[in-house]
C-alpha cells in the first residue's frame, strides 16, 4: 500500500466532509432527543462506510470507459438537487 496515496485520499475526503451536508445532517440528528449520540455516531459511520464502498466499486468499474469530467458534472448536479431538497424540506416543516 502506498502511504502517500492513502494520505491524499484520507485528507481529501476528510476535508470534503467537514461542513458538508453529511456532517450537517449528522449534527442535526445528534440534536434530537430521541437519538442518542452513540446511535447517531454508529449509524452515520456505517452509512459513510457503505456509501464509500459503493463509490469505490462503481469508480473502479467505470474508470476505463467514462470521462471523469462527466462524473464531475453529475456530482455537481447531484449536490444542487440535494441542496434544493434540503432547503425545501426545512421550509416545509412547521
C-alpha positions as CSV (number, residue, x, y, z in Angstrom):
1,X,0.0,0.0,0.0
2,X,1.3,3.5,-0.9
3,X,1.1,5.7,2.2
4,X,1.2,8.9,0.1
5,X,-1.9,7.9,-1.9
6,X,-3.6,6.8,1.3
7,X,-2.9,10.1,3.0
8,X,-4.1,12.1,-0.1
9,X,-7.4,10.1,-0.2
10,X,-7.9,10.4,3.5
11,X,-7.1,14.1,3.7
12,X,-9.2,15.0,0.7
13,X,-12.3,13.0,1.8
14,X,-11.9,14.2,5.4
15,X,-11.7,17.9,4.4
16,X,-14.5,17.4,1.9
17,X,-16.8,16.1,4.6
18,X,-16.1,18.9,7.1
19,X,-19.1,21.3,6.9
20,X,-20.6,19.1,4.2
21,X,-24.3,18.2,4.1
22,X,-23.4,14.8,5.6
23,X,-21.8,16.4,8.7
24,X,-24.6,18.9,9.0
25,X,-27.2,16.2,8.8
26,X,-25.4,14.2,11.4
27,X,-25.3,17.3,13.7
28,X,-29.0,17.7,13.2
29,X,-29.7,14.1,14.1
30,X,-27.5,14.4,17.2
31,X,-29.6,17.3,18.4
32,X,-32.7,15.2,18.6
33,X,-33.5,13.9,22.0
34,X,-34.9,10.6,20.6
35,X,-31.5,9.6,19.1
36,X,-28.6,9.0,21.4
37,X,-25.1,10.3,20.4
38,X,-23.7,6.7,20.2
39,X,-26.6,5.6,18.0
40,X,-26.1,8.6,15.7
41,X,-22.3,8.0,15.5
42,X,-22.7,4.3,14.7
43,X,-25.5,4.9,12.1
44,X,-23.6,7.8,10.4
45,X,-20.3,5.8,10.4
46,X,-21.9,2.8,8.8
47,X,-23.6,5.0,6.2
48,X,-20.3,6.6,5.3
49,X,-18.6,3.2,5.0
50,X,-21.4,1.8,2.9
51,X,-21.5,4.8,0.6
52,X,-17.7,4.8,0.2
53,X,-17.8,1.1,-0.7
54,X,-20.4,1.7,-3.3
55,X,-18.3,4.7,-4.7
56,X,-15.2,2.6,-4.9
57,X,-16.9,-0.3,-6.7
58,X,-18.6,2.0,-9.2
59,X,-15.5,4.1,-9.7
60,X,-13.4,1.0,-10.4
61,X,-16.0,-0.4,-12.8
62,X,-16.4,2.7,-14.9
63,X,-12.8,4.1,-14.8
64,X,-11.9,2.5,-18.1
65,X,-14.7,3.9,-20.3
66,X,-16.1,7.1,-18.8
67,X,-14.5,10.6,-18.8
68,X,-14.0,11.8,-15.3
69,X,-15.3,15.3,-16.4
70,X,-18.8,13.8,-16.9
71,X,-18.7,12.5,-13.4
72,X,-17.8,15.9,-12.1
73,X,-20.8,17.4,-13.8
74,X,-23.1,14.7,-12.5
75,X,-21.7,15.2,-9.0
76,X,-22.3,18.9,-9.2
77,X,-25.9,18.4,-10.4
78,X,-26.4,15.9,-7.6
79,X,-25.2,18.4,-5.0
80,X,-27.5,21.1,-6.3
81,X,-30.5,18.7,-6.3
82,X,-29.8,17.6,-2.7
83,X,-29.3,21.2,-1.6
84,X,-32.6,22.3,-3.0
85,X,-34.3,19.3,-1.5
86,X,-32.8,20.1,1.9
87,X,-33.9,23.7,1.7
88,X,-37.4,22.6,0.6
89,X,-37.7,20.1,3.5
90,X,-36.6,22.7,6.0
91,X,-39.0,25.3,4.6
92,X,-41.9,22.8,4.5
93,X,-41.7,21.9,8.2
94,X,-43.8,23.9,10.7
